Amino acid sequence: MSLPIIDLRSDTLTKPTPSMLEAMFSAPVGDDVFGEDPTVNSLEQKLADMFGMEAGLFCPSGTMTNQIAIRLHTGPQQEVICHEYSHIYLYEAGGIMANSRASVKLLPGAYGKITATDIAAAISLDDVHACETSLISLENTMNKGGGSIYTLEEVRPIRQLCLQHGIKLHLDGARLFNALVVSGESTQAWGGEFDTISICLSKGLGCPVGSVLLGSKSDIKRARKIRKSFGGGMRQAGFLAAAGIYALDHHVDRLAEDHARARELGRVLENHPLIAEILPVPTNIVIARLQGITPADMLQKLEAQGIKAVRFGKDLVRFVTHLDFGDAHLIEFEARMGKIA
Ligand SMILES: *Cc1c(COP(=O)(O)O)cnc(C)c1O
């Protein structure tokens, strides 16, 4: 008998709930390239208002919102400074170079985070030899840092540096709501610190598709044109935007449940003989360091028990909790882990 799969590869794997589907089916729509889709317009305005920013742009993916932001704020002979684990650098198919012909300066830092002090030492301005720093990009939560969280206290000195040197600040907030649910900090306060913010609706919020880029009216106007050139202008996209509106109303507070289950999952894993340690679990991402087994072999053992995870480095495996992973799945997960030796 084949077991129902417990799929913890990513929080992008969720299916829309019946209520979300209902909201999607009943959405009023129009042609968004003409600016005439009322549901897309409401989603963009709703998120912009939440963050106290002027405007928003609905896009097919978080890669597109990030890449548009990079294109807005950089160009040839300019660079973006970010952590060496950043999604924009590792997982966007070389887009910084391909889309913006810009360079990257990578910084190290614990749990995927960079500090104002390290950034200050890395910025290059009036130097004929150097690539000019025009953008700093942060990621919150930090995926490859184990879902780690930046606080406003850490961000503010970075913002000060940017203002001082005329450098733009972008936030890859694919999982920003996961961070805010934990820190209790407000969307308004976060909106005040960045030139642009990318928010994914298709991660923990449980939508089938979509991300929104937030920024000033003039940046979003330019972003709309860049989106068109990337092939991201969608037509009756309101059916998808409706899922986003539904998720913002119903799926934000519940992220705390994903975090609690992730901590439990970490506790189940940490005593397993094939696992050396579990990285701290501040949000919904659990990273296990293996011992005496390769990630490929571990994934095979997990798969044999109907559990899916991903390799996340030389000796690391990642598990992500989400909307479709409930308490019953957690109990079943523990039982199945007990069968792996
Ligand atoms: C998922 C993710 C994105 C965007 O990914 P898409 O699959 O293109 O939507 C961006 N940044 C981070 C940190 C992510 O985890």
The ligand as a Tripos MOL2 file, in Angstrom:
@<TRIPOS>MOLECULE
LIG
   15    15     1     0     0
SMALL
NO_CHARGES

@<TRIPOS>ATOM
      1 C1         10.7070   31.6300   -3.2570 C.3       1 LIG1
      2 C2         11.5730   32.7810   -3.0450 C.ar      1 LIG1
      3 C3         11.6210   33.8400   -3.9690 C.ar      1 LIG1
      4 C4         10.8150   33.8810   -5.2390 C.3       1 LIG1
      5 O1         10.6500   32.6720   -5.8490 O.3       1 LIG1
      6 P1          9.6240   32.3920   -7.0480 P.3       1 LIG1
      7 O2          9.5840   30.9210   -7.0510 O.co2     1 LIG1
      8 O3         10.2150   33.0090   -8.2420 O.co2     1 LIG1
      9 O4          8.3140   33.0120   -6.6870 O.co2     1 LIG1
     10 C5         12.4360   34.9040   -3.6830 C.ar      1 LIG1
     11 N1         13.1640   34.9420   -2.5590 N.ar      1 LIG1
     12 C6         13.1330   33.9590   -1.6430 C.ar      1 LIG1
     13 C7         13.9260   34.0900   -0.3950 C.3       1 LIG1
     14 C8         12.3460   32.8410   -1.8490 C.ar      1 LIG1
     15 O5         12.3240   31.8760   -0.9440 O.3       1 LIG1
@<TRIPOS>BOND
     1     1     2 1
     2     2     3 ar
     3     2    14 ar
     4     3     4 1
     5     3    10 ar
     6     4     5 1
     7     5     6 1
     8     6     7 2
     9     6     8 1
    10     6     9 1
    11    10    11 ar
    12    11    12 ar
    13    12    13 1
    14    12    14 ar
    15    14    15 1
@<TRIPOS>SUBSTRUCTURE
     1 LIG1         1 GROUP 0 **** ****
